[in-house]
Amino acid sequence: MMSFFKIILYAFLAYIVYWLYRFFKALNKGSKAPKAVKRSSGIMVKDEICNTYLPKEDAYKEVYAGKDYYFCSQECRQKFLEQKKPH
């Protein structure tokens, strides 16, 4: 009979520890500073090689002959430069 009460006591203590853990975890979650949100300009630019549109701030920029060109990747930028290279 005594072991039954020990089991009940341990289960009750485990239950209290579990709820204390959840309580302090929730307190810690609320104290963190919110993450900075990256603001998008809303301006879309066209990749001259693969003809896709992407946000200007995510694009690779190349100035060629006084004009700005934008690319989705370094590979597209390199293809563009190879095409413009005099043969």
SVG drawing of the C-alpha trace seen along z (x, -y; Angstrom):
<svg xmlns="http://www.w3.org/2000/svg" viewBox="-2 -55 39 57">
<polyline fill="none" stroke="black" stroke-width="0.4" points="0.0,0.0 2.9,-2.3 4.4,-1.8 1.1,-2.9 1.3,-6.2 4.9,-6.7 3.9,-6.2 1.1,-8.7 3.5,-11.2 6.1,-10.8 3.5,-11.2 2.2,-14.4 5.8,-15.8 6.4,-15.0 3.2,-16.8 4.3,-19.9 7.7,-19.9 6.2,-19.6 3.9,-22.6 6.8,-24.7 8.8,-23.9 6.1,-25.0 5.5,-28.2 9.2,-29.3 9.5,-28.3 6.5,-30.6 8.1,-33.4 11.4,-33.1 9.6,-33.0 7.9,-36.3 11.1,-38.1 12.9,-37.7 13.1,-40.7 11.1,-40.3 13.2,-39.6 13.8,-42.4 11.6,-42.1 13.4,-42.6 11.4,-45.3 10.9,-44.8 10.9,-47.8 8.3,-46.2 10.4,-46.9 10.8,-43.9 13.6,-43.7 14.0,-41.4 16.9,-39.1 18.2,-39.6 19.3,-36.0 16.5,-33.8 13.7,-36.4 12.6,-36.0 11.5,-38.8 12.9,-39.1 13.0,-41.7 15.6,-44.4 17.2,-43.9 17.8,-40.2 19.3,-40.7 22.9,-40.7 23.6,-44.1 26.0,-44.8 26.5,-48.2 27.3,-47.7 27.8,-50.7 26.2,-53.0 23.0,-50.9 22.0,-48.8 21.3,-45.1 20.0,-42.7 20.4,-39.0 19.0,-36.1 22.3,-34.4 26.0,-34.8 25.7,-32.2 23.2,-34.4 25.4,-37.5 28.4,-35.6 26.5,-34.5 25.4,-38.1 29.0,-39.3 30.2,-36.5 27.5,-37.5 28.6,-41.2 32.3,-40.3 33.6,-41.3 34.4,-38.3"/>
</svg>
